[in-house]
């Protein structure tokens, strides 16, 4: 790690190491001297004759050293009484989340909601991100919808909000706020407007023929 200092190159937030290394090597060749840049708290440098691979390699070596130091400290802490306690608690929490997630999955499967409220061909995604992210959003939507259907008189947006949230989150314990919001909004729409209205809303319009 380096102290705050002026550098020859300001690495833009979000830049990839290879991009910064390329710019740094070009700057060193242009100025004919040693140039530096701060990248994630590490001082990158380049001098004439260095390649992009040399700069990236130095950063990779730094990252490896940081990881080794982190692992060393983690092992030391886990050897303490407090570390063992925290590790046991983390395992207990993970096991509990898996149990609740399994129960939520089994409840949705037993309800038949996936069959009565299927994703038809041509329907849009909830998230638009595809893959496991989309699968998780759909799982949460079904869990939320099941809770709403099983509690028709509940005020899921008000006094019963916590119970509704728990029903969704237990289906995907690691979900983000955005995932929860998307799943909840779709569950509410189906409960209030019916499956057919939702399916129509989620169906892509046919492409116009030229």
WOWO-V48878 format. One record per residue. N is the residue number from 1. OMEGA is omega in radians with two decimals (999 if undefined). Layout:
# WOWO-V48878
N&OMEGA / N&OMEGA
This chain:
# WOWO-V48878
1&-3.10 / 2&3.04 / 3&3.09 / 4&-3.13 / 5&3.11 / 6&3.11 / 7&-3.13 / 8&-3.10 / 9&3.06 / 10&3.13 / 11&-3.13 / 12&3.10 / 13&3.14 / 14&3.13 / 15&3.09 / 16&-3.11 / 17&-3.12 / 18&3.12 / 19&3.13 / 20&3.14 / 21&3.13 / 22&3.13 / 23&-3.10 / 24&3.11 / 25&3.13 / 26&-3.14 / 27&3.12 / 28&3.12 / 29&-3.12 / 30&-3.06 / 31&3.14 / 32&3.13 / 33&3.10 / 34&3.10 / 35&-3.08 / 36&3.04 / 37&3.06 / 38&3.14 / 39&-3.13 / 40&3.08 / 41&3.13 / 42&3.14 / 43&3.01 / 44&3.05 / 45&3.09 / 46&3.03 / 47&-3.13 / 48&-3.14 / 49&3.11 / 50&3.10 / 51&3.06 / 52&3.12 / 53&3.10 / 54&-3.12 / 55&3.13 / 56&3.13 / 57&3.11 / 58&3.12 / 59&3.11 / 60&3.12 / 61&3.10 / 62&-3.13 / 63&3.13 / 64&3.12 / 65&3.12 / 66&3.12 / 67&3.12 / 68&3.13 / 69&3.11 / 70&-3.13 / 71&3.12 / 72&3.14 / 73&3.12 / 74&3.13 / 75&3.12 / 76&-3.13 / 77&-3.12 / 78&3.10 / 79&3.13 / 80&3.13 / 81&-3.13 / 82&3.11 / 83&3.11 / 84&3.12 / 85&-3.14 / 86&3.13 / 87&3.11 / 88&3.13 / 89&3.12 / 90&3.10 / 91&3.14 / 92&-3.14 / 93&3.14 / 94&3.13 / 95&3.13 / 96&3.12 / 97&3.11 / 98&3.13 / 99&-3.13 / 100&3.13 / 101&3.11 / 102&3.12 / 103&3.13 / 104&3.13 / 105&3.14 / 106&3.13 / 107&3.12 / 108&3.14 / 109&-3.12 / 110&-3.10 / 111&-3.11 / 112&-3.09 / 113&-3.14 / 114&3.11 / 115&-3.12 / 116&3.13 / 117&-3.04 / 118&2.97 / 119&-3.13 / 120&3.09 / 121&3.10 / 122&3.13 / 123&3.13 / 124&3.03 / 125&3.02 / 126&-2.99 / 127&-3.04 / 128&-3.13 / 129&3.10 / 130&3.05 / 131&-3.10 / 132&3.12 / 133&-3.14 / 134&3.11 / 135&3.14 / 136&3.14 / 137&3.13 / 138&3.11 / 139&3.13 / 140&3.13 / 141&-3.14 / 142&3.12 / 143&3.11 / 144&3.13 / 145&3.12 / 146&3.14 / 147&-3.13 / 148&-3.13 / 149&3.13 / 150&3.14 / 151&-3.05 / 152&-3.11 / 153&-3.09 / 154&3.08 / 155&-3.02 / 156&3.10 / 157&-3.08 / 158&-3.01 / 159&-3.12 / 160&-3.08 / 161&-3.10 / 162&-3.14 / 163&3.12 / 164&3.12 / 165&-3.13 / 166&-3.14 / 167&-3.14 / 168&-3.05 / 169&-3.14 / 170&3.11 / 171&3.11 / 172&-3.05 / 173&-3.10 / 174&-3.06 / 175&3.08 / 176&3.10 / 177&3.14 / 178&3.12 / 179&3.12 / 180&-3.10 / 181&-3.14 / 182&-3.13 / 183&-3.12 / 184&-3.10 / 185&3.12 / 186&3.11 / 187&3.10 / 188&-3.11 / 189&3.14 / 190&-3.13 / 191&-3.04 / 192&-3.06 / 193&3.14 / 194&-3.08 / 195&-3.05 / 196&3.12 / 197&3.12 / 198&-3.14 / 199&3.12 / 200&-3.13 / 201&-3.08 / 202&-3.11 / 203&3.13 / 204&3.06 / 205&-3.13 / 206&3.12 / 207&3.13 / 208&3.13 / 209&-3.11 / 210&999
